[in-house]
Amino acid sequence: MSQYRALDGFANDWHMVHLGRFALGGAGLVYAEATAVEADGRRTHGDLGLWNDDQIEKLIPIANFINNEGSVAGIQLSHAGRKASERRPWHGETPVDSEDVSDRNEAPWQACAPSSIAYAEGWPTPVKMSETDIERIILSFGKAARRSKEAGFKVIEVYAAHGFLIHQFLSPIANHRTDRWGGSVENRRRFAVEVAKSIRSNWPEEHPLAFRLSATDWLDGGVEIEETIETAKELKAAGVDLVDCSSGGIGGKERPRRMVIEQGFQVPFAEQVRREAEIATMAVGFLWDAEFCEEILTSGKADMIALARELLDDPNWPLRTFAKLEDNPEYKLWPIESGWWLMKRNRLLQKLGLR
């Protein structure tokens, strides 16, 4: 979950503590938040970035801490496209304007997109990307992948969902181009595939590459699951190892009428993509119950489980879930510096009959 606490894209102590607590809490893989591959590709002024080599240094101790504590450090690379130049959510989640200049010394900048179509009513119209823009951003993803490796990350996930730039190319709702980057399904997915190739050319073969896709736009005339399955096949051929199956987000803030939200409502997408594209998938969205999540894995609906808001609420969710599923009161997987004390307390409470 983006924290919007970076300054000029640089990580700081907030990110160390924020991400480090999930490694201590037992998460097998910890993703750093959406990290912009270009300065103009940030969603907000507070986004993390890896658009220049100077930004690597601040990320190295974060990745090292996560890896050294038994987790795996991952990073999510992104470009916001037409959703760039936005206020932080608690400042209104609307385009940056003169008020931000006066209150926070944060000026707006020009967003770009596949087509000159605004994200939503009241949003500025983005500049349609030229062929040169497209090629530059593709290369920027590759350069950011190289910087991710140098920072010590072991997994990259490309944020190609929720209305960000790559999703904008994939969706006919946002992409009205008539050149080789738009029109047909094959042309609309070309940008995503080229980004994958650019990253793979800068990313070790032994390190996984994932793509987060919106499996459906939930809108008539938008991306449907059948297209996503074919996109997953093409991405797999380009070196992608896993698809993180989310949905929606292509236009506006209102929830599409076709979307019915319930626990695990996006799991069927992960299951179908896994089966029909023959690629590993990650299930995400409205997951919090231990038994529910375990069944997703044991039944083969997905290969991994991703949680975000639930871990913000309880960073120790993985450790508590292990104890619950394995009936293990001895705090076996906890860091010994805390697990030893908790085990001693638990034994005393049981001896006294207090718990």
N, C-alpha and C positions, 0 to 999 in steps of 0.2 A: 504494500500500500504506500503510494507516494506520500512523503512527509513534507515536501515543499520547504525544507530547511536549508537547502544548499545556497551558497553565495557564488554567483558566476559559474555555477556548475560544479563547484568544489565540495567534496564531502568534508565533514567535520566530526567533532566528538558526538554529536547527536546521532549520526548514522552508526558510529561504532557501538554505542550503547544500545540503540534501537535494534540493530541487526544481531549484535552479539547475544542478546538475551534469548533469541530463538535457538541459537546453537546450544546454549546452556540448557534450554528447555527441551532438548531432545529431537528437534527437527532434523531429518536426514539431509535435507537440501534447503538452503536459505537463499532466496533471491534478493539481491539489491533491487530497489525500485526502478521504475522506468527511467532509463538513463539516455539522455539525448545524444545523438550522433553528430548533430550540428547545433550551434547556438540558436539559430532561428527555428530549430525543430523542437525546442522546449515547449511544453504546455504552459508553464508559468515561469516567473523569474526564480522560483525556488527549486526548480528541477535539478537533479543530478545531471552531470554531463561527462562525456568522454570524447569531446571533439578536439582536444589538443593533448599533447604529451604531458604537460604540466599537471593535468588532473589525475594522472596515474598515482602519484606519490601518496596522496591522501587516502586512496582506496587500498593500498597495499596492506597496511596493518589491519584493516577490516577483514579483507579476504583471508589473511594469515590467521587471524583469531578464529574465524569460523572453521577453517580447515583444521587448525590445531586442536579444536575442541571436539573433533569427531564428526562434524557435519561436513557438508560440501558447499563451498561458496559459489553461488551462481549470480548472474547479472542479467537484467532485462534491458535490451537495447531498443530504442524507440525514436520515432520522428512523428511529431504531432500533426504535421500537415495543416489543414485548415482549422484545426483545434488549437493552434499555437496562439500565443499572446493572450492568454486567459488569466483571470484572477485566481488566486488560491480559493478553494471551496468556501472557506470561512470569510472570505472577502466578497463573496457573491457568486462565484463560478460563472462570471460573465466576462465579456472582453475587457482587457485593460484599457483604461481611458484617462482623461485628464485628472480625475480624482486620485488615481494611483500615482500620477506624477507628483501631485502636491502633497499627498499624505505619506507616500513611501518612496518617493524618488524613483519610481519604476515606470518607464515609458513603454508604450505599445510598439510592436514591430509588425512588419508585413508578413502575413502568412502565405504559404503557397499550397497548391493542391493539384490533383490531376486535371480538374476542371474548375472554372470560375463559378463555383456554386457554394454559397455560404452554408456553414454548419447548421444554423438555425435562424429563425427570425430574430432580427436585432444584432446579428453578427456581421462583421465586415466581410466583403467578398474577397476571397483569396485570389492571388495571381495564378493563372494557369502555368504549370511548369513547362519549360522548354525541354527539348532533347538534352541540352547541356545540363540543365538542372537535374534531370532524371539521372543522367550518368554520374554527376557529381555526388548525389545522395547515395546511390548504389555503392560508390567507392567509399563514402563516409562510413557506411555500415562495416565495410571490410577493415577500414583503419581502426574503427572503434573495437572491432573484434581483436585485432592485434594488441591494442592497449589493454583490453580485458585480460588477455593472456599474461601480459607483463605485470598486471596488477595482482595476479594470482588466482583469478577466478577459474573454475573448472567446468562450468556449464554456462552456455548462453541461451537465453530465450529471447526471441524476437517478438516484439509487441505488434502483432499484425491484426489486432482485434479492436473492438470498442470505438470505432470511428477514427483511429489514428491513420497515418498516411498510407501504410500498406493496405489496410482495410479499405481506405478510400479508393485505391486502385482496383481492388477486388470487386467492389460493389457497384452495380450499374446505377444505383441511386446517386452516388457521388462521382462516378466516372462516366462522362459523356464524350470521351475522346473518340476520334475516328481514325487515329493513326495506329501504329503497331502496339501501343500501350492501352488501347481501349476498344470498345465494340464487342468483339467475340469473347467468350469465356477464356479462350486460350490467350488472347491479347491482354485481358484484364489481369490475369494471374502472372503475366510475364515479369512484372516488377518484383513481385514476391520471390519468384524463382531466381531472378538475377541477384537479388539481395542475398539469398541463401548461398549462391555460388561465390559471391564476393566475400562473404563471411568465411566460408569453408576454405577459401584460398589463403586465409590469414589465421585460421583456427586449427589446432592440432586434431588429427583424425581421431585420436583416442578420447578427445573431449566431446561430450554430447552437445548437439545443437537442437534446440526446440523452437517451435513456432506457436505462439498463442493466436488462435483463429476464432473469429465469431462464426460459429457453425451455421447460423442463420441470422438474417437481419430482422426476422420477425415481421417483415413488411412485404406486402405484395410488390413484386417487381424487383426485389432485392435478392441477396445471396440465399440460397437454400442448401440444405444438407447435402444434396446430391452433388452440387458444385464443389462443396468443401471436401468431399471425399476425393474427387478428382484432383483438386488442388493439393491435398495431402499426398497423393501418389506422385505428383510432379515434384513436390518438395522432397519427398523421400529419395527420388532419383537424383536430386541436387545435393544430397548429403545431410538432410534433416533426419533426426533420430526419433523425435517425439512431437506429438501435437497436443497442446493444451487447449481443450475444447470449451470455449466460452460461447457467448452469443450477444447479439444486439449492439447498440451504441452508434449506429451509423449516422443518425440525424436527430437533433433536438434532445430535450431532457425528458419528455414524457414517455412513459412505458408504453410500447406498442400494444395494441389491443390483443394481438394473438399470443402474447407472452403470459403464461400462467406460472406464477412463482410459487414453488413449494420446495420442501427439502429435496435436494439432489435433482432439481428439475432439468439440469443440463447433462446429467449422467448418460442418458440415452444417446446423446451426440458422441460422447467419448466411446461408448460401446460400438456404435455403428461405424465410426471412423476406424476404430481398431480392427473391426472384423472385415470391412470392405476395402479399406486402403492397405491393410496388412502392415500397420505401423503402430508403434507403442503410443499410448495416449495417457493423458492426465485428466482426471475428473476434478471439476472446480465449481464452486458456487453453491451457497446455502448448504454447506456440509458442516456438521458439528457433532453428530452422534457417533460414538465409537463403534458400536455394532453395525450401524448403517454403513460407515466408511469401510469397515473390515469386509463386509459382504460384497462391496463393489470390487474389491481386490480378489477375494477368494473365488468369486463367481466369474472372474475374467472380463468384467465390464470395462475395466481400465487397469493400467499398470502402476499408476501413482495417484496419490490424493494430494490436492493443494488446498491449503486453508490460509486465509488472510485475516479477516476481521475476527474470527474466532481466536486466533493466536494473539491479536492485539488485546483481546479481553483476557486471555489466559496463555501467556507464553509457554507455560509448562504443560499445555494440552497433550503433546506427544508422550511425555513421561507419565502423566496421569492415565492416558489411554492405555499404555502398555501395562500399567499396574492393574487396570480394570479388566483388560482382556486376558491377562496372564495370571490374575489373582496373585499378584506379587507385592506383598506389603513391605518388602525389605529395601525398597528404593535402589534396586540393582543398577539401573541405568542412569541414575542421577550423578552429577559430578560429585566425587567423593567428598569435596569440601563442604557440600550441603547435605548430600545423601547420608553421610555417616551420622550427622546430628539428628536428622529426621528419623533414621532407623532407631537410634537410641531412645528418642522421645516416644516413638510408636510402641516399642517394647515395654516401656515404663507405663504408658497409658493402658496397654492391654493387661499388664500385671496387676494394675490397680483397679481394673474393671471400669475404667472411665471412657473407653472407646472400644 
